[in-house]
Amino acid sequence: MTAEMHLPRFFLFQKFAMTTNLYRVVAPAADGTPGELMALAQQKRLAFKEQVTFYTDESKSRPVFGFTARKKIDLNAGYDVVDEAGQPLGFFRKDFGASLLRSTFHAEGPDWRGTGRERSQSVGIIRRLIDVPLPIHFDFVDPDGRPLISVSRQMSLRDRYEVDVPDDRVDFRLAAAIAVGLDALMQR
């Protein structure tokens, strides 16, 4: 079943601010470069309960989807992703035990589930020892090994991600929430 809102590829740009992290979710233009703003996400830093809201534009006047932690303090906390009416789109969580050497996440939508891991264990280990902007690649696959989502950050001082969503069952809003969650939960 095809997701209500599927976008096979998009970009995510993070802008750091003292009290919040801002994320711009951008669709590709016809030439493959960043194009139209699809959503703007805001995460309050040091919030007691993690919540990220996505808006239609920079005015932040209309929230269109978001995610919220199920528990206030829990290393394996899950995050529910909902649309603008509060209806569930899916769920993701960090697997704390499996993430000690290589960050690992679990995600699910209405008719799929999958696991995402850092592609390189050595980069994962180095990233834990020193805070440098190394390239990061996450690959989410379903239980049969079929690709669901791929999130890649190139080596740069500003966080810029390319997100590929080859599986049309994955809703764009859920993929965007997972991409922001990866960045936020890795304390970037």
Secondary structure as GFF3:
##gff-version 3
##sequence-region A 1 188
A	DSSP	beta_strand	9	16	.	.	.	ID=ss1
A	DSSP	beta_strand	20	28	.	.	.	ID=ss2
A	DSSP	beta_strand	34	44	.	.	.	ID=ss3
A	DSSP	beta_strand	51	55	.	.	.	ID=ss4
A	DSSP	beta_strand	63	69	.	.	.	ID=ss5
A	DSSP	beta_strand	78	83	.	.	.	ID=ss6
A	DSSP	beta_strand	88	94	.	.	.	ID=ss7
A	DSSP	beta_strand	104	109	.	.	.	ID=ss8
A	DSSP	beta_strand	112	118	.	.	.	ID=ss9
A	DSSP	alpha_helix	121	129	.	.	.	ID=ss10
A	DSSP	beta_strand	136	141	.	.	.	ID=ss11
A	DSSP	beta_strand	147	153	.	.	.	ID=ss12
A	DSSP	beta_strand	160	164	.	.	.	ID=ss13
A	DSSP	alpha_helix	172	185	.	.	.	ID=ss14
###
